[in-house]
Amino acid sequence: MGRFIKQAYIQYMKKLLFLIGLFLSLNDCFAQQADSLHLIARQFMRTADYPNAIIVLTNALKKDPGNIEIQKDLTFTYYLQRNYSAAVESGRKLIERNDADEQCYQILGMAYKAIDEKKQADKMYKQGIKKFPSSGELYNEYGEMLWVEKDAEAIRFWEKGIEVDPNYSSNYYNASRFYYYTYDKVWSLIYGEIFINMESYSKRTPEIKSLLVEGYKKLFTDLKSPKTASKNPFENAYLAVMTDQSQTVALGVTPESLNILRSKFVLEWFEKYGDKYPFRLFEYQRQLLKEGLFDAYDEWAFGTASGLAAFQSWTAQHADDYNRFIYFQKGRVFKIPPGQNYRNLSTK
């Protein structure tokens, strides 16, 4: 009797192992089929054939229901098709997943904003930020949503994004624009120049270059008034050095006068404050000075915004220097190290 039970148990285990193996192989087969369908669907997405993309993505998800990338693409395609109710429904399922990432919250956020669902979007962004407290993307998008409503609290989220994720460029873009339209004379310039170094050739770069030129004009229109009012020692140091060099733009703010101003600024800054306030932007400017590339850098930064004809004339006359700078610029990635956020610095 014992032998019979033992043999039956062995046969049972063999059948069980066979079924498990068959199940796993079928699952693997379905996953491979889903991946193939996913590639086909992405081709439809690239050609803006959203109905076909949705058909194929839906079939792919049936074969591999746990595939988060397929579900994200399906949700995003609903959004692109302007089927916002379907995008919201699918997006809500996405953020409920244990493996939901930042992109899941971004996609649902776009759908909420498209239907002007502020209350749900607000709740969702707060949930996403709680789950991903170092996400520059989520802080930026939450700030943008607030700014559409003319809520000045937006800057608090953009600057928090800069603090927790100092190399995500969009927070600098939005913060620079925000401060340009306030009485601030420091942070619009600093954030703007960081941005154009992070996004040197994006569609947004010309806008910020123009803002920088106008921002320097704004700075020297009434330089001294905020100097003693600020409680931020970094701002005071910045304005003090700018005040010392203000005569360099006495005849107006031009790419040439800005170059002289900024060259002298860098030298004085590192003489007085470089050790106290390590700052990558100023370190990069000093590096360009040492390499003999600072003139070309400033022309790149301010030339087109000041006047295209003058810029073209300068680059034609200094072609070797300008090409050397462009080659140098394209060979590096501008990064801000952690711990260099001085915006909320205050005196003790």
Residue pairs with C-beta under 8 A, 6 or more apart in sequence:
30 63
30 64
31 63
31 64
31 67
33 60
33 63
34 60
34 61
34 63
34 64
34 67
34 70
35 60
35 64
37 56
37 57
37 59
37 60
37 63
38 56
38 57
38 60
38 67
38 69
38 70
38 73
40 56
41 52
41 53
41 56
41 57
41 60
41 70
41 73
41 77
42 53
42 73
44 50
44 52
44 53
44 56
45 53
45 73
45 77
45 80
48 80
50 77
50 80
50 81
51 81
53 73
53 77
54 74
54 77
54 78
54 81
57 70
57 73
57 74
57 77
58 74
60 67
60 70
61 67
61 70
61 71
61 74
64 70
68 94
68 97
68 99
68 100
68 101
68 104
71 90
71 93
71 94
72 94
72 103
72 104
72 107
74 90
75 87
75 90
75 91
75 94
75 107
75 108
75 111
76 87
76 107
78 84
78 86
78 87
78 90
78 111
79 87
79 107
79 110
79 111
79 114
82 114
84 111
84 114
84 115
85 115
87 107
87 108
87 110
87 111
87 114
88 108
88 111
88 112
88 115
88 117
91 104
91 107
91 108
91 111
92 108
94 100
94 104
94 107
94 108
95 104
95 105
95 108
95 124
95 127
95 128
97 104
100 131
101 132
102 128
102 132
102 135
102 137
102 138
105 124
105 125
105 127
105 128
105 131
105 132
105 138
106 137
106 138
106 141
108 124
109 121
109 124
109 125
109 128
109 141
109 142
109 145
112 118
112 120
112 121
112 124
113 121
113 145
113 148
118 145
118 149
121 145
122 142
122 145
125 138
125 141
125 142
125 145
126 142
128 135
128 138
129 135
129 138
129 139
129 142
132 138
133 164
134 164
134 165
135 161
135 164
135 165
136 161
136 162
136 164
136 165
136 167
136 168
136 170
136 171
137 161
137 165
137 168
137 170
138 161
139 157
139 158
139 160
139 161
139 164
139 165
139 171
140 157
140 158
140 161
140 168
140 170
140 171
140 174
142 157
143 154
143 155
143 156
143 157
143 158
143 161
143 171
143 174
144 154
144 174
146 153
146 154
146 157
147 154
147 174
147 178
154 174
154 178
155 175
155 178
155 179
158 171
158 174
158 175
158 178
159 171
159 175
159 341
159 343
159 344
161 168
161 170
161 171
162 168
162 171
162 172
162 175
162 191
162 341
162 343
163 341
165 171
166 336
166 337
166 338
166 340
166 341
167 198
167 335
167 336
169 195
169 198
169 199
172 191
172 192
172 194
172 195
172 198
173 191
173 195
173 199
173 204
173 208
175 187
175 191
176 187
176 188
176 189
176 191
176 192
176 195
176 208
176 211
177 188
177 208
177 211
178 188
179 186
179 187
179 188
179 191
180 188
180 192
180 211
180 214
180 215
180 218
182 188
183 226
185 215
185 218
185 219
185 222
185 223
185 226
185 239
186 235
186 238
186 239
187 235
187 343
188 211
188 215
189 212
189 215
189 216
189 219
190 238
190 281
192 208
192 211
192 212
192 215
193 212
193 281
193 301
194 281
194 334
194 336
195 204
195 205
195 208
196 205
196 208
196 209
196 212
196 301
197 281
197 284
197 334
198 334
199 205
200 329
200 334
206 304
206 305
209 301
209 302
209 304
209 305
210 305
212 301
212 302
212 305
213 253
213 258
213 302
213 305
213 306
216 249
216 253
216 258
216 261
217 253
219 242
220 242
220 246
220 249
220 253
223 239
223 242
223 243
223 246
224 243
226 235
226 239
227 236
227 239
227 240
227 243
228 236
230 236
230 239
231 346
231 347
232 342
232 343
232 344
232 345
232 346
232 347
233 345
233 346
233 347
234 277
234 342
234 345
235 342
237 269
237 272
237 273
237 276
237 277
241 265
241 268
241 269
241 272
241 273
242 261
242 265
244 268
245 261
245 264
245 265
245 268
246 261
248 257
248 260
248 261
248 264
249 257
249 258
249 261
251 257
254 306
255 298
255 299
255 302
255 303
255 306
255 310
255 311
255 314
258 298
258 302
259 294
259 295
259 298
259 299
262 285
262 294
262 298
263 289
263 294
266 282
266 285
266 286
266 289
267 289
269 282
270 282
270 286
274 282
277 342
278 340
279 340
279 342
280 334
280 335
280 336
280 337
280 340
281 336
284 334
285 294
285 297
288 294
288 297
288 325
291 328
292 321
293 321
293 324
293 325
293 328
295 318
295 321
296 318
296 321
296 322
296 324
296 325
296 326
297 325
297 329
299 311
299 314
299 315
299 318
299 322
300 322
300 325
300 326
300 329
303 310
303 311
303 314
303 315
304 311
314 322
315 322
